[in-house]
Amino acid sequence: EDEGIAIANGTEFGLYDYVFSQDTDRAYRIARQLRSGNVGINSAQRNHEAPFGGFKMSGVGRDGGDFGMLCYTEMQSLIWPG
């Protein structure tokens, strides 16, 4: 298990990782240790409502979901006398 995590995290890329296990607790424990923008647990499907993007050399920022919209917006403060 530790060796597999080290191999997965040892690459310069980190767009998508997958964990397959019959032990749900083990799968989540492993998934939390992976340095990847997306981790599929017992599935290769993607949730299009969730943010999508990578870690390391696989990109910066996110597309999709509420976080994806932040890349295309600018914050503005409005102040008036109260």
N, C-alpha and C positions, 0 to 999 in steps of 0.2 A: 504493500500500500504506500509506504513512504517513498519507495523507489519510483513508483508510478507517478506520484505527485511531483517529485523532483524532476523527472523527465519532462512532464507536461509543462512545468514552470520554467524549465531550463532553456526554452526556446526564446528567441527575441520577439516572437509574435504572440498574440493573445486575443484572437477574435472570438473563437468558439471552442469550448471543451465539452465533452460528454462523459457522463458517469452512468454506468449500468450496474445495478445490484438488486438482489432480492431483499437486502437488508436496508430499509429506508433510512434509519438513523445513520448507518455507515455512509450511504450515498450522500446525504446532506453534509455530514462531517467532511467528507472528501471535497465536495463541491465548494464549501466555504474556504478551502485552502488553495484553490486554483486561482491563478492570476490571469483571468480571462474576462473579457467584457460580458460574455454570455456563457452559461453552463446549462446544458440540457441534462436533466436527470431522468433516466429510463425513457428518453424520447429524443428524437431528432427534429421535432417540430419547433416552430418559433411562434411566440405570442406577439402579434403585430401591435398590440396596445402597450407593450413594454418597451423601454428604451433599448436601442440596438447600437452597439459600437464596441470597439476593442480597447485593449490595454497595450502598453508597450509600443512596438512598431506597427501595431494594427490600427492605429488611428486615435484621434482625440475627438471628444464630443460624442453626442448621441443623436440618433434619428429615431423617430417614433415615440409615442407616448407623450406625456406632459413635458418630460425633460428635453425631448427633441425640439419642441417649440421654443425653448429658451435660446437656442442658437440663432433664431431668427427674430428675436425681440430685443428691444432696448428698454431699460428701466428709466422711468421719469418720475421725479418727485414734484408734486405741486404743493406750494406753501402759500397760505393766505392768512391775513390777520384774524385772530380768533377773538 
